[in-house]
Amino acid sequence: MAEKSANLIDKLVSDFNTLEESLTSTANIDPQAYSPKVNREYGSRLKYSLAGMMHMVVRHQTVRALSIWSLINIVAGIWVGIDLFKWALLVEAVGVMWVTEFMNTAVEATVNLVTSEIHPMAKVAKDVASAAVFVSVIIGFVASVLVLGPPIVAKLGG
């Protein structure tokens, strides 16, 4: 019995060490060691972020649609006078739409950079990234309706 208990404890310790290693192994990788160019200046990082945003606004029709959707939400929120909590919900929901669209574009660009072949895994990457955008749009739309719908109906006298 004592031997079984000792074996069980050894197994648990071994499993824990394996789990700990698998959880910390990624954190131990230094990304700068694999990057051809390391940018340590915050000003440059901001410049690159703004360049990415400019690319999205200029090159992607969906971002123009998101801009219109965001403006509609802002105007409607101001018009009906939603409170701070509802603004936070609205900003979060619409912000998620923006972030997922940006990430979708990054995934598409990366896949296009890695391969020009039609590959099943490239399709999976692009389709899953697109699905994330679709889900975020549904969430953003539902949140907008839940936050803005009742006060708009009330304001219109319904």
Secondary structure, DSSP 8 states (H G I E B T S, - for coil): -HHHHHHHHHHHHHHHHHHHHHHHTTTT--GGGT-SS----HHHHHHHHHHHHHHHHHH-HHHHHHHHHHHHHHHHHHHHT--HHHHHHHHHHHHHHHHHHHHHHHHHHHHHHH--S--HHHHHHHHHHHHHHHHHHHHHHHHHHHHHHHHHHHHTT-
